[in-house]
Amino acid sequence: MDRPVRKAVVLGAGVMGSQIAAHLANVGIPSFLLDIVPTALTPQEEQRGLTLEHAAVRNRLAQRGKQGALQARPAPFYIADAAALVTPGNLDDHLTKLSEADWVIEAVTEKLEIKRSLYQTIAPHLNDTAVLSSNTSGLSITALSDTLPDTLQHRFLGTHFFNPPRYVKLLELIPGPQTDPDVVQRMTRVCRDALGKGVVLAKDTPNFIANRLGVYGILSCLRLLQTDGYAISDVDAITGSALGRPSSATFRTADLVGLDTLMHVVANGLASLPNDPIQDVAPDPAFVPAMVEKGWLGNKTGQGFYKQVQTETGREFHEIDPQTLEYRPQQRLQAASLQQARQIDDVKKRIAALVFADDRAGQFAWQALSATLSYAAQIVPEVTDDLVNVDNAMRWGFNWELGPFETWDALGVAHVANKMEAEGRSLPPLVQAVLQQSDQPMFYRYDHGARQVFDLGQNRHVPEAPAPRTLRFAPLKASAQVIRSNPGASVIDLGDGVACLEFHSKMNVIGGDTVAMMQVAVDEVERNFAGLVIGNEAENFSAGANLALILLEIQNEEWDLVDQMVRAFQDVNQALTYLSKPVVAAAAGMTLAGGCEICLAADRIQAAAETYMGLVEVGVGLIPAGGGCKALLQRYGETLPADVPMEFFPLVQRVFETIGLAKVSTSAAEARQMGFLRPRDRISVYRDGLLHDAKQTVLEMTAHGYTPPQPSMLRVVGRSGYGNFLAGLYNMETARQISSYDRQIGRKLAYVLSGGDVPDGSRVSEQHLLDLEREAFLSLCGEPKTQERMLHMLQRGRALRN
């Protein structure tokens, strides 16, 4: 049985070390964060009369690292309270704490001799079962382990967290030559199940997998930029979302990472890979080292490839001119292929449309992407034996929509190979081996929905190893487990008597087809299943209602139809709440507005750790009308002891502020603090296991004899509470904290949450509150300023304050 990690020590309180400690705290693992003892006082310490012997001075660097993590944005901690699990210390006074740790993570500066010297200091203090790992981005694990005692070499390995550790899924795990296989398996499970990481097993080669390939791609872009006369912004326009990459593309990503960090990885590759193709692209361009020398390191220094400048029209980003090292307004690349690609949702078709275009954007895309695809095939099996590891590394570490081998397949392996050969380029042995497999060669193929991957060692396709604790829709759909489906949603048989309602519209927005399928799910589960999971495999659970559809009906003055739509959504959410079988919502990512209301209607929520929940309708001039006001009021009311008289208005006021200020949780832990999650709801740190966990929750609830809830009467604050809200709104408008229209929306929301025109302390039915929600929603729909807000959100993607 695996030993859990109960305590950890993180060595090095820089950005990475402090944020690794923060993420350990997120999942309940306490740690000591240790750094060196300062050799001089700061002016502030001198003013306070401190000496070098004071604990505040000796622990300063670690305390500064913890404080930096608390202030960093995006936040490394799920909630600020988690910081209590990080204890700052130093490497002189607190070495004894190492004996308590199950896992010691070294995250000091990326220099071999500094790390090796530290290991000699700490080795005598580690207990006999502790695992020691290095958070190195590319140094040799073999060289790092050479000076360790033999017994500790068996428990030493690389654990390369990507920055920021909380948010970037990838963790490369690199065994050393003496690492015990059981330690590798144990740490794989710890990093995956406890920390929620996507673990990729890499060989001990320079820069491992993701940095090796990612840096090669960046350098290829830099070379093409100079040789073919492209601008920085040209390259980013081509290599962003159009190519299935993050919108930060190439150079904005480099600015985020830091040019010093980038050049460190480049230098390590150049020194360690003398015969590698990286030598052909890395020596030039020289302007990047010149930028590093000037201290232009990217976002952390205020300028890198881009710099924000003040102009006559306001602040805007300028780009660097590689020739002059001066900043200039961004170029706007005009290319038909880019315009076309932006209109294509399917990532495979989008990349193909760009890469095979003949214009200037297409030519760059082909040269840059084909070089990266070829290099990816060249470094297998050097960096890893498994193609899946390479694809996962780039999707999880660099946020590519498709890994390199998935991209080969999307473009057509034979087509890409023929084009490369026509240009006089040789094909890597891996590609040659795949081309010999069939008339339609592919790195991946599917058998009844199960993916098979080409194995170079066996020279054939083999079943892909299933990820543990995961549940995938593709095999179920391939084996005819879809019960009903329409463009917005499907009902799928997950097996073991559990059904799943899957949303699959764009951003999983909720329209009439979604609501219809929700009703199908209710009916099917009532008749034929033990319970229901509501969830999907998309990044976001749901962005809320189909705003464009609602606005269209409003503009057509189809008021009866709008009323019908709201009633139907309310009714099906109520049906989910009182279904005789357990309903578990698997929330993840954006879970907003109507998506949040669906989760609130479920008996349980199984939330991914990165769940951003909120009832945000006021941002478009509306209020929640699918039962969200009622459900959140209900949840807050549950926190009051039934037999103890207590003032209820402060709790209702919190509900009002949560909805009225469109608050969105920054994590599932914060969603619990905000009342969206009940104490009985659970959080899955391992995102890939979310649907599996939700299904298991349904089965557990069934096994323990599920009893559905009964409709209840809700206590409300009535007329006096409504009066308090009106006074507060008046004061806020007078202080110019809100606009007059914000105040109008606030009055509607206050009326609903107060229970309408009833005495203080009244108890009203759920239907009474639902009717108030719907009436307020419909009246706001008729307001021109609400319609302006809706249109602005659809056109600009952000709220309008009018």
C-alpha positions in Angstrom: 0.0 0.0 0.0 1.3 3.5 -0.9 2.5 5.7 1.9 0.8 9.1 1.6 2.7 12.3 1.8 1.7 13.8 5.1 4.5 16.4 5.4 6.9 18.0 3.0 9.8 20.4 2.9 10.5 22.7 0.0 14.0 24.0 -0.3 14.2 27.3 -2.0 11.6 30.1 -1.6 11.8 31.7 -5.0 8.8 31.9 -7.2 8.8 28.2 -8.0 9.6 27.0 -4.5 7.0 29.2 -2.8 4.3 28.3 -5.4 5.0 24.6 -5.1 4.6 24.9 -1.3 1.4 26.8 -2.0 0.0 24.0 -4.1 0.9 21.4 -1.5 -1.1 23.5 1.0 -4.0 23.6 -1.5 -4.3 19.8 -1.2 -3.8 19.7 2.5 -0.1 18.8 2.7 1.7 21.0 5.3 5.3 22.0 4.4 8.3 23.9 5.7 9.6 26.4 3.2 13.3 26.9 3.7 15.8 29.3 2.3 19.3 30.6 3.2 20.0 32.9 6.1 20.5 36.5 5.0 23.9 38.0 5.6 22.8 41.6 5.9 19.9 43.6 7.4 17.5 45.5 5.3 17.0 49.2 6.1 13.5 48.3 7.5 15.0 45.7 9.7 17.6 48.1 11.0 14.8 50.6 11.8 13.0 48.0 13.8 16.2 47.3 15.8 16.5 43.7 14.6 19.8 41.8 14.4 21.0 39.0 12.1 20.0 36.6 15.0 16.3 37.5 15.0 14.1 34.8 13.6 12.3 37.4 11.5 15.6 38.2 9.8 16.8 34.6 9.5 13.5 33.5 8.0 13.1 36.6 5.8 13.6 35.0 2.4 11.2 32.2 3.1 8.6 34.6 4.6 9.0 36.9 1.6 8.4 33.9 -0.7 5.3 32.9 1.1 4.0 36.5 1.1 4.8 36.8 -2.6 2.7 33.7 -3.2 -0.2 35.2 -1.3 0.0 38.4 -3.4 0.7 36.8 -6.8 -2.0 36.8 -9.5 -3.3 34.4 -10.6 -3.4 33.2 -7.0 -1.2 30.2 -6.2 -3.4 29.3 -3.2 -7.0 28.1 -3.7 -8.0 30.2 -0.7 -5.8 32.5 1.4 -6.5 30.3 4.5 -4.4 27.5 3.0 -1.3 29.6 3.5 -1.4 28.6 7.2 0.0 25.2 6.1 3.2 26.8 4.8 5.8 27.5 7.6 8.7 29.7 6.6 12.2 28.7 8.0 15.8 28.7 7.0 18.5 26.2 6.0 20.5 26.7 9.2 18.0 26.5 12.0 15.4 24.1 10.6 17.3 21.3 9.0 15.9 19.0 11.7 12.5 19.5 10.1 13.7 17.3 7.2 13.5 14.2 9.4 9.7 14.7 9.6 9.1 15.0 5.8 7.9 12.3 3.5 8.9 14.3 0.5 11.7 16.9 0.2 11.5 19.1 -2.9 14.6 21.0 -3.9 13.7 24.2 -5.9 16.9 26.3 -5.6 18.6 28.1 -8.4 19.2 26.1 -11.6 23.0 25.5 -11.1 24.3 22.0 -10.8 27.0 22.7 -8.2 24.7 24.7 -6.0 22.2 21.9 -6.0 24.8 19.2 -5.3 26.3 21.2 -2.5 22.8 21.5 -0.9 22.3 17.8 -1.1 25.4 17.1 0.9 24.1 19.4 3.6 20.6 17.9 3.8 21.3 14.2 3.2 22.1 13.3 6.8 18.9 14.8 8.0 16.4 12.9 5.8 14.6 9.9 7.2 15.0 6.4 5.7 11.9 6.5 3.6 11.8 10.2 2.5 11.8 10.9 -1.2 14.1 13.7 -2.4 13.3 15.3 -5.8 14.7 18.2 -7.8 12.5 20.7 -9.5 14.9 21.2 -12.4 13.9 22.3 -15.9 16.6 20.3 -17.6 19.7 19.5 -15.6 20.9 15.9 -15.6 19.3 13.9 -12.9 22.3 11.5 -13.1 24.7 14.3 -12.4 22.6 15.6 -9.6 22.4 12.3 -7.9 26.1 11.4 -8.1 27.1 12.8 -4.7 24.1 11.3 -2.8 24.5 8.3 -0.6 23.6 5.1 -2.4 20.5 4.5 -0.2 19.2 8.0 -1.1 19.9 7.6 -4.8 17.2 5.0 -4.8 14.8 7.6 -3.5 15.9 10.5 -5.7 14.3 11.7 -9.0 13.4 14.8 -10.9 9.9 16.3 -10.5 9.7 19.2 -13.0 6.7 21.4 -12.1 5.7 23.8 -14.8 5.0 27.4 -13.9 2.7 28.3 -12.3 2.4 25.0 -10.4 -1.2 25.4 -9.5 -2.5 26.0 -13.0 -0.2 24.2 -15.4 -1.1 20.6 -15.5 2.2 19.1 -16.6 4.7 17.5 -14.2 7.6 15.7 -15.8 8.8 12.9 -13.6 12.4 11.9 -14.4 14.0 8.8 -12.7 17.7 8.7 -12.1 19.9 5.6 -12.9 19.4 4.2 -9.4 15.8 5.3 -8.7 13.7 2.5 -7.3 10.8 1.7 -9.7 8.5 1.6 -6.6 9.4 5.2 -5.8 8.6 6.2 -9.4 5.2 4.5 -9.2 4.5 6.0 -5.7 5.4 9.6 -6.8 3.4 9.2 -10.0 0.4 8.4 -7.9 1.1 11.2 -5.4 1.6 13.8 -8.1 -1.4 12.7 -10.1 -4.0 11.8 -7.4 -3.0 14.2 -4.6 -1.7 17.2 -6.6 -3.9 16.7 -9.7 -1.0 16.7 -12.1 -0.7 15.3 -15.6 2.4 13.1 -15.0 4.7 12.4 -17.9 7.5 10.0 -17.5 10.6 11.4 -19.2 14.1 10.0 -19.7 17.1 11.8 -18.2 18.0 13.8 -21.3 18.7 17.5 -21.6 15.6 19.7 -21.0 13.5 16.5 -20.9 10.4 16.5 -23.2 8.3 19.7 -23.1 11.1 22.2 -22.9 13.2 20.3 -25.4 10.5 20.4 -28.1 9.0 23.8 -27.0 12.3 25.6 -27.1 13.1 24.1 -30.5 9.8 25.5 -31.8 10.5 29.0 -30.4 13.9 29.0 -31.9 12.6 27.9 -35.2 10.2 30.8 -35.2 13.0 33.2 -34.2 15.1 32.0 -37.2 12.2 32.3 -39.6 11.5 35.8 -38.2 14.9 37.0 -39.2 15.5 35.1 -42.4 12.1 35.8 -43.9 11.4 39.3 -42.6 8.4 38.6 -40.3 7.6 40.9 -37.4 7.1 39.7 -33.8 3.4 40.3 -34.0 3.2 38.5 -37.3 4.6 35.4 -35.7 2.2 35.6 -32.8 -0.8 36.1 -35.1 0.1 32.9 -36.9 1.2 30.7 -34.0 -1.6 31.4 -31.6 -5.1 30.0 -31.7 -5.1 29.7 -35.5 -2.4 27.0 -35.0 -4.1 25.4 -32.1 -1.9 27.1 -29.5 -2.7 29.5 -26.7 -3.6 33.1 -27.6 -0.2 34.1 -26.0 1.3 32.3 -29.0 5.2 32.4 -29.2 6.6 35.7 -28.0 3.9 36.6 -25.5 4.5 33.2 -24.0 8.2 33.9 -23.9 7.6 37.2 -22.1 5.4 35.4 -19.6 8.1 32.7 -19.0 10.9 35.2 -18.9 13.7 35.6 -21.5 16.4 34.8 -18.9 14.6 31.4 -18.2 14.2 30.8 -21.9 17.9 31.5 -22.6 18.9 29.3 -19.7 17.1 26.3 -21.2 18.5 27.2 -24.7 22.0 27.3 -23.3 21.6 24.0 -21.5 20.4 22.4 -24.8 23.2 23.8 -26.8 25.9 22.7 -24.3 24.4 19.2 -23.8 23.2 18.4 -27.4 26.2 19.0 -29.7 24.8 16.9 -32.5 21.2 17.8 -32.2 19.2 19.8 -34.8 18.8 22.5 -32.1 22.3 23.6 -33.1 20.9 24.6 -36.6 18.4 27.1 -35.1 19.8 28.2 -31.8 22.9 30.3 -32.5 20.9 33.1 -34.1 19.2 35.4 -33.6 21.7 37.3 -31.4 19.2 40.0 -30.5 17.6 37.9 -27.7 20.8 37.6 -25.7 21.2 41.4 -26.2 17.8 41.9 -24.7 18.7 39.7 -21.7 21.9 41.7 -21.2 19.8 44.9 -21.1 17.5 43.3 -18.5 14.5 43.2 -20.9 13.3 39.9 -19.6 9.6 40.1 -20.4 6.6 40.7 -18.1 8.6 40.6 -14.9 10.7 43.6 -16.0 8.0 45.5 -17.9 9.4 44.8 -21.3 10.6 42.0 -23.5 9.4 41.2 -27.0 6.5 43.5 -26.1 6.4 46.7 -24.0 3.3 48.7 -22.9 3.7 52.4 -23.8 1.6 55.5 -23.3 0.4 57.0 -26.6 -2.0 59.9 -27.5 -4.9 57.4 -27.6 -4.0 55.6 -24.4 -1.8 52.7 -23.4 -1.0 50.1 -26.0 1.6 47.3 -26.5 4.5 47.9 -28.9 6.8 45.2 -30.2 10.5 45.1 -30.5 12.2 45.6 -33.8 14.9 42.8 -34.0 17.1 44.9 -36.2 17.2 48.1 -34.1 16.1 46.8 -30.6 13.7 49.7 -30.6 9.9 49.4 -29.9 7.4 50.2 -32.5 3.6 49.8 -32.9 2.5 46.3 -33.6 2.2 45.1 -37.2 -1.2 43.8 -38.3 -0.6 40.9 -40.6 -3.3 40.7 -43.2 -3.7 37.2 -44.6 -6.8 35.4 -46.0 -5.7 32.1 -44.4 -5.7 33.7 -40.9 -9.1 35.1 -41.4 -10.4 31.8 -42.6 -8.8 29.8 -39.8 -10.4 32.1 -37.2 -13.8 31.1 -38.4 -13.1 27.3 -38.0 -14.0 25.8 -34.6 -12.6 22.3 -35.4 -9.0 22.5 -34.5 -7.9 19.8 -37.0 -9.5 21.6 -39.9 -8.3 25.0 -38.6 -4.7 24.0 -38.5 -4.9 22.4 -41.9 -6.5 25.4 -43.5 -3.7 27.6 -42.3 -0.7 25.3 -42.8 -1.6 24.4 -46.4 -2.4 27.9 -47.5 -0.2 29.6 -50.0 -0.2 33.1 -48.6 2.5 34.6 -46.3 0.8 33.4 -43.1 0.4 29.8 -44.5 4.1 29.7 -45.6 5.3 30.6 -42.2 2.9 28.2 -40.5 4.1 25.3 -42.7 7.8 26.0 -42.2 7.5 26.5 -38.4 5.1 23.6 -37.7 6.7 21.1 -40.1 10.1 21.7 -38.4 8.5 21.1 -35.0 6.7 17.9 -36.2 9.9 16.5 -37.7 11.9 17.3 -34.5 9.2 15.6 -32.3 9.6 12.5 -34.4 13.4 12.7 -34.2 13.6 12.8 -30.4 11.6 9.6 -29.9 12.7 7.2 -28.4 15.6 9.4 -27.0 13.4 11.4 -24.6 10.7 8.8 -24.1 9.5 5.6 -25.6 5.9 6.6 -25.7 4.4 9.0 -28.2 1.6 9.7 -25.8 4.1 11.2 -23.4 5.2 13.7 -26.0 1.7 14.7 -27.0 0.6 15.0 -23.3 3.7 17.1 -22.5 2.9 19.7 -25.1 -0.8 19.8 -24.4 -0.4 19.9 -20.7 2.8 22.0 -20.5 2.4 24.4 -23.4 -1.4 24.3 -23.7 -1.4 23.1 -27.3 -4.9 21.8 -28.4 -3.2 18.9 -30.2 0.1 17.3 -29.5 2.7 17.0 -32.3 1.7 13.4 -33.3 -2.0 14.2 -33.0 -1.2 17.1 -35.4 0.6 14.8 -37.8 -2.5 12.7 -38.0 -4.8 15.7 -38.3 -2.8 16.9 -41.3 -2.3 13.5 -42.8 1.0 11.7 -42.1 1.5 10.8 -45.8 0.6 14.2 -47.0 3.0 16.0 -44.6 5.8 13.4 -45.3 5.4 13.9 -49.1 5.5 17.7 -48.8 8.7 17.4 -46.6 10.4 15.1 -49.1 9.5 17.3 -52.0 11.4 20.1 -50.2 14.4 17.8 -49.9 14.0 17.1 -46.2 14.7 13.6 -44.8 12.1 11.8 -42.7 12.8 10.6 -39.2 12.9 6.8 -38.7 9.7 6.9 -36.7 7.8 8.5 -39.6 9.3 6.0 -42.0 8.1 3.2 -39.8 4.6 4.6 -39.6 4.4 5.1 -43.4 5.0 1.4 -43.9 2.0 0.4 -41.8 -0.9 0.9 -44.2 -2.3 3.0 -47.1 -3.5 5.5 -44.5 -0.7 5.7 -42.0 -1.4 7.3 -38.6 0.3 7.5 -35.3 -3.0 6.9 -33.6 -5.9 4.7 -34.7 -9.2 3.7 -33.0 -10.8 0.3 -32.4 -14.4 0.6 -31.1 -13.6 4.0 -29.7 -10.4 2.8 -27.9 -7.3 4.5 -29.0 -4.2 2.6 -30.2 -0.8 4.2 -30.5 2.2 3.3 -32.7 5.0 1.7 -30.7 8.4 2.1 -32.4 9.9 -0.7 -30.4 7.3 -3.2 -31.5 6.8 -1.6 -34.9 3.0 -1.8 -34.6 0.0 -0.1 -33.0 -0.7 -1.2 -29.4 -3.6 -0.2 -27.1 -3.0 3.0 -25.3 -2.6 2.4 -21.6 -5.8 3.6 -19.9 -5.4 6.5 -17.6 -6.3 5.4 -14.0 -9.5 6.6 -12.4 -10.8 8.1 -15.7 -14.1 7.7 -17.6 -14.2 8.6 -21.3 -17.2 9.1 -23.5 -15.6 8.0 -26.8 -15.6 4.2 -26.1 -19.2 4.5 -24.7 -20.4 6.3 -27.8 -18.6 3.8 -30.1 -20.4 0.9 -28.3 -23.8 2.5 -28.8 -24.3 3.6 -25.2 -25.9 6.9 -26.3 -29.5 6.8 -25.2 -30.7 10.1 -26.8 -28.9 13.0 -28.4 -29.5 16.4 -30.0 -27.1 19.3 -30.9 -27.0 20.6 -27.4 -26.7 17.5 -25.2 -26.7 13.8 -24.9 -27.8 11.2 -22.4 -25.2 8.4 -22.1 -25.3 5.1 -20.3 -22.1 5.0 -18.1 -22.7 1.5 -16.9 -23.5 0.2 -13.4 -26.9 1.7 -13.6 -25.7 5.3 -13.9 -26.6 7.7 -16.7 -24.8 10.9 -17.7 -26.2 14.1 -19.1 -23.5 15.5 -21.3 -23.5 19.1 -22.7 -21.7 19.6 -26.0 -22.8 22.9 -27.5 -20.2 25.6 -28.0 -19.0 26.7 -24.5 -21.8 24.3 -23.3 -24.3 27.1 -23.4 -27.9 26.2 -22.4 -30.6 26.5 -25.1 -33.9 24.8 -25.7 -32.3 21.6 -27.0 -30.3 21.4 -23.8 -33.3 21.8 -21.6 -35.2 19.2 -23.7 -32.4 16.7 -23.1 -32.4 17.5 -19.4 -36.0 16.4 -19.3 -35.1 13.3 -21.2 -32.4 12.5 -18.6 -34.9 13.0 -15.8 -37.4 10.7 -17.4 -34.8 8.0 -18.3 -33.2 8.0 -14.9 -36.6 7.9 -13.1 -37.6 4.8 -15.1 -34.4 2.9 -15.9 -31.3 4.0 -13.9 -30.0 4.2 -10.3 -28.7 7.8 -10.6 -27.5 10.6 -12.9 -24.2 12.4 -13.4 -24.3 15.8 -15.2 -20.9 16.5 -16.7 -18.8 16.7 -19.7 -15.1 16.4 -20.9 -14.9 20.0 -21.9 -12.7 22.6 -20.2 -15.8 24.4 -18.9 -19.0 22.9 -17.4 -21.2 25.6 -18.9 -21.0 29.4 -19.6 -24.7 29.8 -18.9 -27.8 30.4 -21.1 -27.7 30.9 -24.8 -27.7 34.7 -24.6 -27.9 35.3 -28.3 -31.1 33.2 -28.5 -32.7 35.1 -25.6 -31.8 38.4 -27.1 -33.2 37.4 -30.5 -36.6 36.5 -28.9 -36.6 39.8 -26.9 -35.9 41.8 -30.0 -38.8 39.9 -31.8 -40.9 40.7 -28.7 -41.7 37.1 -28.3 -42.5 37.6 -24.6 -44.6 34.5 -24.2 -41.8 32.4 -25.7 -39.2 33.9 -23.3 -41.5 33.2 -20.4 -41.9 29.6 -21.7 -38.2 29.2 -21.9 -37.6 30.4 -18.3 -40.5 28.2 -17.0 -39.1 25.1 -18.7 -35.7 25.7 -17.3 -37.1 26.2 -13.8 -39.3 23.2 -14.0 -36.5 20.8 -15.2 -34.1 22.1 -12.5 -36.8 21.4 -9.9 -37.3 18.0 -11.4 -33.6 17.3 -11.0 -33.7 18.5 -7.4 -36.6 16.2 -6.4 -35.7 13.2 -8.6 -36.1 10.0 -6.7 -32.6 9.0 -7.7 -29.3 10.7 -6.8 -28.1 13.5 -9.1 -24.5 14.5 -9.0 -23.2 17.5 -11.0 -19.5 17.3 -12.1 -18.6 21.0 -12.2 -15.4 22.2 -13.7 -13.9 25.4 -15.1 -16.5 28.1 -15.9 -19.7 27.1 -14.2 -21.6 30.3 -14.6 -25.2 31.6 -14.5 -27.5 28.8 -15.8 -24.7 26.3 -15.6 -24.3 27.2 -11.9 -28.1 26.9 -11.4 -28.0 23.3 -12.8 -25.3 22.4 -10.3 -27.3 24.0 -7.5 -30.3 21.9 -8.5 -28.3 18.7 -8.1 -28.3 16.8 -4.8 -24.5 16.7 -4.8 -21.7 18.5 -6.6 -18.4 16.8 -7.4 -16.3 19.8 -8.3 -12.9 19.9 -10.0 -10.5 21.9 -7.9 -10.4 24.5 -10.6 -14.1 25.4 -10.7 -15.2 29.0 -11.2 -18.8 29.2 -10.0 -21.0 32.2 -10.1 -24.5 33.6 -10.7 -23.3 36.4 -13.0 -26.6 37.4 -14.7 -26.4 41.0 -13.4 -23.5 41.5 -15.8 -26.0 41.4 -18.7 -28.7 43.4 -16.8 -30.7 40.3 -15.6 -31.0 38.2 -12.4 -30.8 34.4 -12.1 -34.2 32.9 -13.0 -33.5 29.2 -13.3 -33.8 28.8 -9.5 -30.4 30.2 -8.6 -31.8 32.9 -6.2 -34.0 30.3 -4.5 -31.2 27.7 -4.3 -28.6 29.9 -2.9 -31.0 31.3 -0.4 -31.9 27.8 0.6 -28.2 26.8 1.0 -27.6 29.8 3.3 -30.7 29.0 5.3 -29.5 25.5 5.9 -26.6 26.9 7.9 -29.0 28.3 10.6 -29.9 26.0 13.5 -33.5 25.1 13.3 -34.2 25.5 17.0 -32.2 28.7 17.7 -33.7 32.1 16.8 -31.1 34.1 14.8 -31.0 37.2 12.8 -31.5 36.1 9.2 -30.9 39.3 7.3 -27.0 39.2 7.3 -27.2 35.8 5.6 -29.6 37.1 3.0 -27.4 40.1 2.5 -24.4 37.8 1.7 -26.6 36.1 -0.9 -27.5 39.5 -2.3 -23.8 40.5 -2.5 -22.8 37.2 -4.1 -25.4 37.6 -6.9 -25.6 41.4 -7.1 -21.8 41.8 -7.5 -21.6 38.8 -9.9 -19.0 37.2 -7.7 -17.2 34.1 -9.2 -15.2 31.7 -7.1 -11.5 31.4 -8.1 -11.5 27.7 -7.0 -13.8 25.0 -5.7 -12.5 25.7 -2.2 -13.6 29.3 -2.5 -17.0 28.1 -4.0 -17.5 26.3 -0.7 -16.8 29.5 1.2 -19.2 31.4 -0.9 -22.0 28.8 -0.3 -22.2 27.3 -3.8 -20.8 24.0 -2.4 -22.3 22.4 0.7 -20.2 20.6 3.3 -21.3 17.3 1.8 -20.1 18.2 -1.7 -16.7 16.9 -2.8 -13.7 18.3 -4.7 -11.6 16.3 -7.2 -8.0 17.7 -7.5 -7.3 15.2 -10.4 -9.4 16.8 -13.2 -9.2 13.7 -15.4 -10.9 11.7 -12.7 -13.8 14.0 -12.2 -16.5 12.0 -14.1 -15.2 8.8 -12.5 -15.5 10.4 -9.1 -19.0 11.7 -9.8 -20.2 8.3 -10.9 -18.7 6.7 -7.8 -20.5 9.3 -5.7 -23.8 8.3 -7.3 -23.1 4.6 -6.6 -22.2 5.4 -3.0 -25.4 7.3 -2.5 -27.4 4.5 -4.0 -25.7 1.9 -1.9 -26.4 3.8 1.3 -30.2 4.0 0.5 -30.8 7.3 -1.2 -33.7 9.4 0.1 -34.6 12.3 -2.1 -35.3 15.7 -0.5 -38.8 17.1 0.0 -40.0 20.5 -1.0 -39.6 23.0 1.8 -40.9 26.4 2.9 -38.2 29.0 2.9 -37.8 31.7 5.5 -37.5 35.3 4.0 -36.8 38.7 5.4 -39.9 40.3 3.8 -40.8 44.0 3.7 -38.4 45.2 6.4 -35.5 43.3 4.8 -36.4 44.8 1.4 -36.4 48.2 3.0 -32.9 47.6 4.3 -31.8 46.6 0.8 -33.3 49.7 -0.8 -31.5 52.0 1.7 -28.2 50.3 1.0 -28.7 50.6 -2.8 -29.5 54.3 -2.4 -26.4 54.9 -0.4 -24.3 53.0 -3.0 -25.7 55.1 -5.9 -25.2 58.3 -3.9 -21.6 57.3 -3.3 -21.2 56.5 -7.1 -20.4 52.9 -6.4 -23.1 51.8 -8.7 -25.0 53.3 -11.6 -28.7 54.2 -11.5 -29.4 51.1 -13.6 -27.4 48.9 -11.3 -29.6 50.2 -8.6 -32.7 49.3 -10.6 -31.4 45.7 -11.1 -30.5 45.6 -7.4 -34.1 46.5 -6.4 -35.4 43.6 -8.5 -32.9 41.2 -7.0 -33.7 42.5 -3.5 -37.4 42.0 -4.0 -36.9 38.4 -5.0 -34.5 37.5 -2.2 -36.8 39.3 0.4 -39.6 37.0 -0.7 -41.7 39.8 -2.2 -44.4 41.8 -0.4 -44.7 39.6 2.7 -44.2 40.2 6.4 -40.7 39.8 7.9 -40.0 36.2 8.9 -42.6 34.7 6.6 -42.1 31.3 5.1 -42.8 31.0 1.4 -42.9 28.1 -1.0 -40.1 27.4 -3.5 -42.6 28.1 -6.3 -43.3 31.5 -4.9 -39.6 32.4 -5.1 -39.4 30.9 -8.6 -42.3 33.0 -9.8 -40.6 36.1 -8.4 -37.4 35.2 -10.2 -39.2 34.8 -13.5 -41.2 38.0 -13.2 -38.1 40.0 -12.4 -36.2 38.4 -15.2 -39.0 39.1 -17.8 -39.4 42.7 -16.6 -35.6 43.3 -17.0 -35.6 41.8 -20.5 -37.9 44.6 -21.6 -35.5 47.3 -20.5 -33.4 48.9 -23.3 -30.4 49.1 -21.0 -30.5 45.4 -20.3 -30.7 44.7 -24.0 -27.7 47.0 -24.5 -25.8 45.0 -21.9 -26.7 41.7 -23.5 -25.6 42.9 -27.0 -22.3 44.4 -25.6 -21.5 41.0 -23.9 -22.1 39.1 -27.1 -20.1 41.5 -29.2 -17.2 42.4 -26.8 -17.2 39.5 -24.3 -17.3 41.8 -21.3 -19.9 43.6 -19.2 -21.2 47.0 -20.0 -21.8 49.5 -17.2 -24.6 51.8 -18.5 
